[in-house]
Amino acid sequence: MTDDDVGPLRLIEIEEPYDLAATLFPLRRGTGDPTMRIDAAGTVWRAARTPDGPATLRLDHGQGRVRAVAWGEGAEWALEQAPELIGAEDDLSAFEPHDDVMRTLWKEHRAVRLTRALDVVRTLVAAILEQKVVGLEARRAWRRMTKALSEPAPGESELLLPPDPAVLAEVPYFRFHPWGVERRRAEVIRAVCARAESLEALADVPFEEAARRLQAFPGIGPWTSAEVTRLSFGDPDAVSVADYHLPDIVAWAMAGEPRGTDERMLELLEPYRGQRGRVQRILEASHVAPPVYGPRADAREIGRL
């Protein structure tokens, strides 16, 4: 289906209730992400490097459907994968709340779906940037790196494409320093980008096998692999162990305990085995938060160190 005034388009049926912006929110790296934008009206713009070439996707939600329009050499590929990206193929029937907390949160946030973005290296690079730093620092690094290395996306979105893995693999580690990235994370990013083709192929293997192969890379642990398998593959059980905030959020929401550990978090999530990643996403969407004690960590400026 095409529209002469824009580019190729597709109408995707979606089960209501549905929230497009909230579903795709985890894929955006802050409000200043140069590769993705969510407008005030809920329209989502996303630039991507597809197997067929660059593409820009515009997504608009109407009652019972999402209108997807694409530009660029990869437009047809982007439209073909759009239902998985927006969570239209997410199996909601597999989730059953087992307690009053989740019954309430599921009723309030059933409109949030799990994504299957199929952009492994892009998600992996962004997750590596988030390792052991505050969110502001990671988002700033992603923005600086993209603006330094990338090129405009197709169409009139004014977005940039995400950095080309082939380019990132050849960038010397010291160039990452002004972007706020120290040598350790820079070297991990360079290494995974050098294996981009084999990493993208993980979309075709079972979730557990994909996680195992990801964690075989030095510098990629359970937290990073869970971020990738949940966001890029739609794994409903991928829970981010070793997250700075998540154990406290789970302990507070599910047991009224202001602080938690990974062990306690996994204990509380055990009744939801197979859907633990979905529980994590529901809790994130609810913005439930434990009491705050003491000062928060500040973002560093590594380029000035």
matplotlib code that plots the C-alpha trace (Angstrom):
import matplotlib.pyplot as plt

x = [0.0, 1.4, 0.5, 1.8, 2.1, 4.5, 6.3, 5.3, 2.8, 1.2, -1.9, -1.3, -4.2, -3.5, -5.5, -6.8, -6.0, -2.7, -0.2, 2.3, 4.5, 4.8, 5.5, 8.4, 9.6, 12.4, 14.0, 14.5, 17.7, 16.4, 14.5, 17.5, 18.0, 19.0, 17.8, 14.3, 11.6, 8.2, 6.0, 3.6, 0.7, 2.2, 3.6, 6.8, 9.7, 12.5, 15.6, 17.3, 19.9, 18.2, 19.6, 18.3, 19.7, 18.8, 15.1, 13.0, 9.7, 6.8, 4.1, 0.7, -1.8, -5.6, -8.4, -7.5, -4.6, -1.2, -0.3, 3.3, 5.0, 8.6, 11.3, 14.6, 16.2, 15.2, 11.5, 10.0, 12.0, 11.1, 7.4, 7.6, 9.1, 6.9, 4.3, 7.0, 8.6, 5.4, 4.4, 1.4, 2.6, 3.3, 1.4, -0.5, -2.4, 0.8, 0.7, -1.4, -1.2, -0.7, -1.1, -3.1, -0.2, 0.3, -3.5, -3.8, -0.7, -1.7, -5.1, -3.6, -0.7, -2.0, -1.6, 2.2, 3.6, 7.0, 9.0, 10.9, 13.0, 15.5, 18.4, 20.7, 23.9, 22.2, 20.5, 23.7, 25.8, 23.3, 23.2, 27.0, 27.0, 24.7, 26.9, 27.8, 26.9, 23.8, 21.3, 22.1, 25.7, 24.8, 22.3, 24.7, 27.4, 24.9, 23.9, 27.5, 28.7, 25.8, 26.3, 30.0, 29.8, 26.4, 24.5, 21.0, 18.2, 16.0, 12.9, 12.2, 12.3, 15.5, 16.7, 20.2, 20.8, 22.3, 26.1, 27.2, 28.7, 31.4, 32.5, 32.3, 34.5, 37.3, 37.1, 40.2, 39.3, 40.6, 38.0, 35.3, 36.8, 35.3, 31.9, 32.2, 33.2, 36.3, 38.5, 36.8, 33.4, 34.9, 36.8, 33.7, 31.7, 34.4, 34.6, 30.8, 30.6, 33.3, 31.0, 27.8, 26.7, 26.8, 25.2, 22.2, 21.7, 20.9, 17.3, 16.8, 17.8, 16.0, 16.1, 18.3, 20.8, 20.9, 21.6, 24.3, 26.1, 25.9, 27.4, 30.3, 31.6, 34.0, 32.3, 28.7, 27.0, 23.5, 22.3, 23.4, 22.2, 18.8, 18.4, 19.1, 16.9, 14.0, 14.0, 15.4, 13.9, 10.8, 11.9, 9.2, 11.4, 14.5, 14.9, 17.8, 19.8, 22.5, 20.5, 21.1, 17.5, 15.4, 15.9, 14.6, 11.7, 10.6, 11.1, 9.1, 6.2, 5.8, 6.7, 6.7, 10.4, 12.3, 15.5, 16.2, 19.0, 19.2, 18.5, 15.4, 14.2, 14.4, 12.7, 9.7, 9.6, 9.8, 6.0, 6.3, 9.1, 8.7, 7.2, 9.6, 10.7, 7.1, 6.7, 9.8, 8.4, 5.0, 6.8, 8.8, 5.7, 4.0, 6.8, 6.6, 9.6, 10.9, 11.7, 14.9, 17.6, 20.7, 22.0, 21.7, 24.8, 25.9, 26.7, 30.4, 32.1, 34.8, 36.1, 37.4, 39.0]
y = [0.0, 3.4, 7.1, 9.4, 12.3, 10.4, 7.1, 3.5, 2.9, 0.1, 0.0, -2.4, -3.7, -3.4, -4.8, -2.0, -0.6, 0.4, 3.1, 3.6, 6.2, 4.3, 1.0, 2.5, 4.8, 2.4, 2.6, 6.3, 7.5, 10.6, 13.5, 14.7, 11.4, 12.4, 9.0, 8.9, 11.4, 11.1, 14.2, 15.7, 14.2, 10.7, 10.4, 8.4, 9.0, 6.5, 6.3, 2.9, 1.1, -1.9, -4.9, -3.1, 0.4, 3.5, 4.1, 6.5, 5.3, 7.5, 5.8, 7.2, 5.4, 5.6, 3.5, -0.2, 0.4, 2.1, 3.9, 3.3, 5.4, 4.9, 6.6, 5.4, 2.3, 0.3, 1.5, -1.8, -3.8, -1.3, -1.6, -5.4, -5.5, -2.7, -5.0, -6.6, -3.2, -1.7, -4.8, -5.8, -9.4, -9.4, -12.3, -10.7, -14.0, -15.4, -13.1, -13.7, -11.5, -13.6, -10.9, -7.7, -5.4, -6.8, -7.1, -3.4, -2.4, -4.7, -3.2, 0.3, -0.5, -3.2, -0.8, -1.1, -3.8, -5.5, -4.4, -6.6, -3.9, -6.3, -3.8, -5.8, -3.8, -0.4, -1.6, -3.2, -0.1, 2.0, -0.5, -0.6, 3.2, 2.8, 0.4, 1.7, 5.3, 7.5, 7.8, 11.4, 10.5, 7.6, 9.6, 12.5, 10.0, 8.5, 12.0, 13.2, 10.0, 10.0, 13.6, 13.1, 10.0, 9.7, 11.2, 12.5, 9.9, 9.7, 11.9, 15.1, 14.0, 15.9, 12.8, 11.2, 7.5, 5.6, 5.2, 2.7, -0.3, -0.6, 3.0, 2.5, -0.6, 1.5, 4.5, 4.6, 4.4, 7.9, 9.5, 8.2, 10.3, 13.7, 11.9, 10.9, 7.3, 5.8, 3.2, 0.1, 0.8, 2.1, -1.1, -3.2, -1.1, -1.5, -5.2, -5.8, -3.6, -5.6, -8.7, -6.9, -9.4, -12.4, -10.4, -9.4, -13.0, -13.8, -12.7, -16.1, -18.2, -18.9, -16.3, -18.3, -19.1, -15.4, -14.4, -17.0, -15.9, -12.2, -12.9, -14.8, -11.4, -9.8, -6.8, -8.0, -9.4, -10.4, -6.8, -5.8, -9.0, -8.7, -5.1, -6.4, -9.5, -7.7, -4.7, -6.1, -9.6, -9.2, -11.7, -11.5, -13.1, -10.9, -9.2, -6.8, -8.3, -6.0, -2.9, 0.0, 0.8, -2.2, -4.4, -1.5, -0.9, -4.5, -4.9, -1.7, -2.4, -6.1, -6.3, -2.8, -3.1, 0.2, -1.6, -4.8, -7.0, -9.0, -12.1, -10.6, -9.3, -12.7, -14.3, -11.9, -12.3, -16.1, -16.6, -14.7, -16.9, -16.7, -13.2, -11.5, -9.0, -8.0, -7.4, -5.2, -3.2, -2.8, -1.5, 0.9, 2.2, 2.7, 5.0, 3.3, 4.3, 3.5, 6.2, 8.1, 8.2, 10.4, 12.2, 10.9, 10.1, 13.0, 12.7, 12.9, 14.7, 12.1, 14.3, 16.8, 14.3]
z = [0.0, -0.9, -0.6, -3.3, -0.8, 1.5, 1.2, 1.4, 4.2, 6.1, 8.4, 11.3, 13.4, 17.2, 20.1, 22.4, 24.8, 23.4, 24.0, 21.2, 22.9, 26.1, 24.3, 22.3, 25.0, 26.2, 22.7, 22.8, 24.5, 26.2, 24.8, 22.9, 21.1, 17.5, 16.1, 17.5, 18.5, 20.2, 19.5, 22.0, 20.0, 20.4, 16.9, 16.9, 14.4, 14.3, 12.0, 11.5, 9.5, 8.0, 6.0, 2.9, 3.8, 5.8, 6.7, 8.6, 10.1, 11.2, 13.4, 14.4, 16.5, 15.7, 17.2, 16.7, 14.3, 13.8, 10.6, 9.6, 6.9, 5.8, 3.7, 2.4, 0.8, 3.8, 3.9, 2.8, 5.4, 8.1, 7.2, 7.1, 10.7, 12.0, 13.7, 15.8, 16.6, 18.0, 19.9, 17.8, 17.9, 21.7, 23.3, 26.1, 26.9, 28.3, 31.3, 34.3, 37.5, 40.7, 43.3, 44.0, 43.1, 39.6, 39.1, 39.6, 37.6, 34.8, 34.6, 34.5, 32.0, 29.8, 26.9, 27.1, 25.0, 24.6, 21.5, 19.1, 17.4, 15.7, 15.9, 18.1, 17.7, 18.1, 21.4, 22.5, 22.0, 23.9, 26.7, 26.9, 27.2, 30.2, 32.1, 35.6, 34.9, 35.5, 32.7, 31.9, 31.3, 29.0, 27.0, 26.6, 25.3, 22.8, 21.5, 21.1, 19.5, 17.0, 16.0, 15.5, 13.4, 11.7, 8.7, 8.2, 8.0, 4.9, 4.6, 6.4, 10.0, 10.7, 12.5, 12.3, 11.6, 14.5, 14.1, 11.5, 13.3, 10.6, 11.4, 15.2, 14.9, 13.4, 15.8, 18.1, 21.8, 22.5, 20.2, 22.7, 25.5, 24.5, 24.2, 27.9, 27.4, 29.0, 27.4, 28.8, 27.4, 24.2, 23.6, 24.3, 21.7, 19.1, 19.7, 19.3, 16.3, 14.6, 15.0, 14.0, 11.4, 13.7, 16.5, 14.3, 13.5, 17.1, 16.3, 14.8, 17.8, 21.1, 23.8, 26.2, 23.5, 22.4, 26.0, 26.3, 23.1, 24.1, 27.5, 25.8, 24.7, 27.3, 28.8, 28.3, 31.4, 32.4, 32.7, 29.2, 27.5, 29.2, 27.9, 24.4, 24.5, 26.0, 23.7, 20.4, 20.6, 22.8, 25.4, 28.1, 30.7, 30.4, 33.7, 34.2, 37.0, 38.4, 37.7, 40.0, 40.7, 39.7, 42.9, 45.0, 42.7, 42.7, 46.5, 47.2, 44.7, 45.5, 49.2, 50.6, 51.3, 50.6, 49.6, 47.7, 46.3, 43.1, 45.1, 46.8, 43.4, 41.8, 44.7, 44.4, 40.6, 40.7, 40.5, 37.1, 35.6, 31.9, 32.2, 34.5, 31.9, 31.3, 35.1, 34.9, 32.0, 33.8, 36.9, 34.8, 33.1, 36.4, 37.7, 41.1, 43.2, 46.7, 49.2, 48.5, 51.1, 50.6, 47.6, 44.1, 42.0, 39.8, 36.1, 35.3, 32.5, 31.5, 28.7, 31.4, 33.6]

ax = plt.figure().add_subplot(projection="3d")
ax.plot(x, y, z, "-o")
ax.set_aspect("equal")
plt.show()
